Amino acid sequence: MRLLADSHVLIRWAENPAQLTPAARAAIADPNNEVFMSAASLWEIGLKVAKGKLRVPANFAQMLRLGGFADLPVHARHAERALTLHPVHGDPFGRMLVAQALEEGLTLVSCDQWIASYGMRQIVA
């Protein structure tokens, strides 16, 4: 399975994986699965760090890479897809992750309930 971890999932995985559901932990830890972290998530986390709303290690992204997470860049096709999504939620980062997951055929690992309205594959985190 190919997974895309939401921003809050990346933070919880790095800080305390027990905060995630057993299904999310098992899917992320499964060596047969490919798990991605979006550049959009790293940007969102960086903005929160810059505003003093969040603290993560300076090498946060590298820690995740060493833990098996692969980079997913944001491409123009992702932005175009995000523009076509009906506005269920105002979070631009969340909408980008939905667009990336739909475009790339990924299952989104997230605790956000509004994602279900897009009719996509999700593992509740």
C-alpha positions in Angstrom: 0.0 0.0 0.0 1.1 3.5 -0.7 0.4 6.0 2.1 0.5 9.8 2.6 0.9 10.9 6.2 -0.9 14.1 7.2 1.1 16.7 9.0 -0.2 15.8 12.5 0.6 12.2 11.8 4.2 13.1 11.1 4.5 15.0 14.3 2.8 12.2 16.4 4.9 9.5 14.7 8.1 11.4 15.6 7.1 12.3 19.2 4.8 9.5 20.4 3.5 7.0 18.0 1.1 5.6 20.7 -1.0 8.8 20.0 -1.9 7.2 16.6 -4.6 4.5 16.2 -3.3 0.9 16.0 -4.3 0.8 12.4 -2.3 3.9 11.5 0.7 2.7 13.5 0.6 -0.8 11.8 0.2 0.7 8.3 3.1 3.1 8.7 5.4 0.5 10.3 4.6 -2.2 7.7 7.8 -2.6 5.6 5.6 -3.6 2.6 4.1 -0.1 2.5 5.6 3.0 1.0 4.9 6.0 3.2 5.3 9.6 1.9 5.5 12.9 3.6 4.5 15.9 1.5 6.6 19.0 1.1 3.3 20.8 1.9 3.3 19.2 5.4 6.9 20.2 6.0 6.0 23.7 5.0 3.0 23.8 7.3 5.1 22.5 10.2 7.8 25.0 9.5 5.2 27.8 9.5 3.9 26.7 12.9 7.5 26.4 14.3 8.3 30.0 13.0 5.1 31.3 14.8 6.1 29.6 18.0 3.1 27.3 17.9 5.1 24.1 17.6 8.5 22.7 18.5 10.2 20.0 16.5 13.9 19.1 16.2 15.9 21.1 13.6 16.5 17.8 11.7 12.8 16.8 11.8 12.5 15.9 8.1 15.8 14.0 8.1 14.6 12.0 11.1 11.5 11.0 9.2 13.5 10.1 6.1 15.8 7.9 8.2 12.6 6.3 9.6 11.4 5.3 6.2 9.3 8.3 5.0 9.8 9.3 1.4 9.6 12.8 0.1 6.5 13.8 -2.0 7.1 17.2 -3.8 4.2 19.5 -4.7 3.7 19.5 -8.5 1.6 21.8 -10.6 -0.9 18.9 -11.2 -1.4 18.7 -7.4 -2.2 22.4 -7.3 -4.5 22.1 -10.2 -6.3 19.2 -8.6 -6.7 21.2 -5.3 -8.4 23.9 -7.2 -11.1 21.5 -8.4 -12.0 20.1 -4.9 -15.3 21.2 -3.5 -14.6 23.4 -0.5 -15.4 21.1 2.4 -12.7 22.5 4.6 -10.8 25.8 4.5 -7.4 24.3 5.4 -5.2 24.8 2.3 -2.6 22.3 3.5 -5.2 19.7 4.1 -6.7 20.3 0.7 -3.3 20.0 -0.9 -2.8 16.6 0.8 -6.1 15.4 -0.5 -5.2 16.5 -4.0 -1.8 14.8 -3.8 -3.3 11.6 -2.5 -6.0 11.6 -5.2 -3.5 12.4 -8.0 -0.9 9.9 -6.9 -3.3 7.1 -5.8 -2.3 7.2 -2.2 -4.2 6.4 1.0 -4.2 9.4 3.3 -3.4 8.7 7.0 -5.2 11.4 8.9 -7.5 11.9 11.9 -9.4 14.7 10.0 -13.0 13.5 9.6 -13.8 15.9 6.7 -11.5 13.9 4.4 -14.2 11.2 4.1 -16.4 13.7 2.2 -14.0 13.4 -0.8 -14.7 9.6 -1.1 -11.1 8.7 -1.0 -9.1 6.0 0.8 -8.2 6.9 4.4 -6.7 5.3 7.4 -8.0 7.1 10.5 -5.0 8.2 12.6 
